[in-house]
Amino acid sequence: MRVLIVHSHPDSDSYNASLRRTAEEALVRGGHEVRVIDLYAEGFQPTLTREGWRAYEDETRNADGIEDHVAALRWAEGLIFVYPTWWYGLPAMLKGWLDRVWTPGVAFTLPKDGPIAPALTHIRKLGVVTTCGASWWLTQVVGAPGRNLILRGCGFLMAPRCRKVYLAHYRMDASTPQSREKFRARVARAMARF
Amino acid sequence: MRVLVLYAHPVETSFAAALHAAVLEGLRAAGREVDDCDLYAEGFDPVLSRAERLAYHAPDADRSAVAPWIARLEAAEALVVVSPVWNFGYPAILKGFFDRVFLPGVTFAIEDGVVVPGRVRLRRIAAVHTYGGPRWAAFMAADPPRRFARRILRRLFRPGRAVRYLALYDMNRATQGARAAFLARVKAEMKAL
């Protein structure tokens, strides 16, 4: 399967960045063709600008300047996000990638007389690998906005029977070398089965 | 009551800009002191940097890059967020405000592993949002911005009243009448904040 990994963490020495490498290695070992977008490393500009907003619904212009990102998204049959959960959600960098790249004609279409229609139906598998400061319990209490945004919101735009996998290490501030290695093994197993 | 208005939309002729104007008008009509923070106009950079991440929990961290926004947040007694909802969530520029300015010591502190209030004290919180899609689509994704305002901001600041969440869904097909009614509602709500 062609798998796109989208990663967003400012520190390449971080545990989160190492999970990205773990995921990538396990997928390659599993025989998948893998592409990685490392948003911080490439200095992605996440703010949808005035010009970007004006071109948003124009399918001939809304990919200007981000052609590689659109091509990678169209190429993918599997999509994996690896990021830290900040304020129960996506880092602004990653949210901006959705704002700018997931546009009409790419991620969905907006028929004049009907509701939004999915356009990423070539994506059959969706995965999230994330690290959270909060506990699992507190995350449920506040409604897991980050998880829902990706699995339900983004997932809605994919193939109807898209498989989903969500892997989170909670309470990172109380994590130990053991808990981190255990989670890394879990990520490696899930990616090996991808 | 001093109100910080956090506004995020890149285009001044948008409906979000009209909502922003209605918010300011309503608040000022009620005699509120308003600090209008237009994130796009101020060129806010939403990207939490490597240095900021590494020093995130350090009490002596250099926060000069975001110091003006921290000061404005700390001076506020109420917060009104105004933005569109894009792909089920906040525009990146607004999410980045939470990432970079809602810092330890500012909006919360951790004492003995427990989250306690920080220096920011908000008595009123309101959110004004527009959604391109219908309510069912947002509901299906568990409406992340609604959860953020209603649960996370409420838990964080425990304002004296419930968080006011004002949303106009299905913007892509909204009639002039629906938009005008929503503008009037937002203005009235701001007068009564």
Interface residues (C-beta under 8 A of the other chain):
Chain A: H9 P10 D11 S14 Y40 P46 T47 L48 T49 R50 G52 W53 R54 W86 W87 Y88 G89 L90 P91 A92 M93 K95 G96 L98 D99 W102 A107 L110 P115 I116 V141 V142 G143 A144 P145 G146 N148 L149 R152 G153 C154 F156 D173 A174
Chain B: P10 V11 S14 Y40 P46 V47 L48 S49 R50 E52 R53 L54 W86 N87 F88 G89 Y90 P91 A92 I93 K95 G96 F98 D99 R100 F102 I110 G113 G132 G133 P134 A137 M140 A141 A142 P144 P145 R147 F148 R151 I152 R155 N172
